[in-house]
Amino acid sequence: MRIVYRGTHAMSPHRPLLRSLSQAALLLSLPILIVGCVDKGKEFEPRVDTRPMVDEIQQAEEDWNWIAGQQWFLVTIEGRAPIAGTTINLNFKQHTWLEGDAGCNRFTANYTRKADAGLQITEVLSTRMFCAEPEGIMQQESRFFHLLRTVDAYHAEPHQLDLLSNGSIVLSFMIPEGEETP
């Protein structure tokens, strides 16, 4: 509680203690301030920047622009060719979603790029048709959708896109010969 008499503040019984603590703190900080201002005549080594280089990030952006502008056709699923008579493809859209054909059903999904080669695919949604032929197509499609959800990175070269999970290629795509690439 503060009591005011004729424009002046009444002295709090704790005010002298606070004043002496403030003075003590100031006296203790003076040597630190003085030492911090003294030039010791030493050259300090510059700190190494461990963040990804701007050029690498810009290159990844340029690469992604041509990746997102292509229709990619599956050539291997966990190192094996897809079932004969099936065509699986996908097309990354420019921002955060992709679409494609899984052999029987059409699908769409969200994706998030991380750093220069990281990739996460989520919310894979598909139509619900059943295809009896060729034999095994529904199991292949189910495995394809599962592998899409496990992707954590990608590697791309002209005409080839590999999707990786834990460092291993799980899905490999190609652009047919004669199609335009960078």
N, C-alpha and C positions, 0 to 999 in steps of 0.2 A: 504494500500500500504506500502511496506517495502522498506526502503532506506538503502543500505549498503555502508559504507565508510571504505576502507582498512581493510576488515575482521571483522569489528565490526558493531553491529546493532545500528541504530539511535534510540534514545528514542522516544517512542510514547507518545503523550500528555496524554494518558489514562493509561500508565503503572504504575505510582505511585498509582493511585486509585485502580487498579487491585491488586497491591502488598498489599495494606492496607486491602482490602477485604479478600484476601487469609489469611493474618495473623489473622484477626478477626475470620474467620471461624475456623482456627486451634485452637485458644484460646478458643472458645466456645465448641469445641468438646473434648478438653482434659478432663474436668471433667466427661464426659460421658464415655470416654475410661477408666479412672481411676476407676470409680465406677463399671464398668462392670468387671474389673479384680479383685476386692476385694472379698475375700471369706467371706461370711457373716456367715459361720458356720452352715448354714441351709441345711438340706437334702431336695432335691426336690423330689416330688412324681413322679414316672414314668408316662408318658402319656399313657392312655389306647388306645390300637389299636382297632378301631371299624370296621375295614375291615373284610370281611369273613375270617375265618381261613383257612390256607393252607390245612389242613387235610380235611375240608369240601369240598373244591374245588377239591382236588384229588379224594375224594369219588364220587363226582358228575361226574367227568370224567370217572371213572370206571363204574359207573351205566349207563352212556350214551352209553358206548361201548356195553353192552348187550341189551339195548333198541334199538340201531341202527341195531343190528344184527338179529332182529326178524321180522316176519310178524305178524302184529296185526290185529285182526278181530273185527269190531264194534259190541258191544252188546247193547249199548244204545245211542240214539241221543236225547239230552235234557230230559233224564230220561225215554224215551220210547224205546221199542225194535224196530229195523228196520222192515220194511214191510216183511211179510213172503215171502220166495222165493227169497230174495235179499241177496247178500253177499257183504259187504263193507269191504275193508281192506287197510292197508297202511304199508309201510316199509320205515323207516328213513334210508337214506344212511349215511355213516360215516361222511361226511363233511357238506354240506349245502343244500342238496336237498332230497326230498322224492318222492315216487311214490306209486301208488295203483290203486284199482278198486273201483269205486263209485256205483256199482250195474249195471249200464248200460255202462258207459264210463270209460276208463282208464284216470288217471290224473297224473300230476307231479306238484311239487311246490318247492319253496325255503324255507328254514327255517334258523333262527338264534337263537342260544341259548344265554340266558342272565343270568349271575350269576349262581347260583346252580340249580334253578328250573324255570327260565324264558324261554319263548319260543315264537317266533313270526314266523308265517307262511305267506308267501307272494307269489305273482305271481302264483296263482293256475291256471294251464292250463289243459284242458281236450280235449278228442276227442269229436266230435259233432254228435254222433249217437242218434237216437230217439228210445225209447223202450216204447211200448204201455202197456205191461204187465210186472209184476203185476201192477194193478191200483195204481197210485200215486207215481210210482218209479221216475219219472222225477222231481216231487216236492221235494221228499225226497233227491234226488241227489243235487238239487239246494240248499236246506237248509244245507246239509252236507258241500258243498263248502263254503257257507256263514259262517258257524260256524268255519271252518278251518281258515278263514281269521281273526276271532275275538280272536283266542287263544292267551293268554298271559303268560300261565304257564302250567306246567305238574306235575303230581304226579305218581310215578311208584312203583310197588311192583312186585315180581315175578308173572308172569301170568296176571298182570293187569296194564293198562296204562290209566290214566285219563287226558284229555286235558281240561283246565280250561279257562274261560273268566270272568274277574272281580270277581274272587273268587268262581265261581260256575262251577261245572262239566257240560260241554256241550257235550262232546263225551267221551265214555268209551269203551276201547278196551280190548280184552283178547287174550291170546295165547291158542290155543286148548290143552286140557289135553294130556299129552304124548310128547308134543313138548319140546325141550331142553331150559332150562333157567339157570341162574347162580346158 
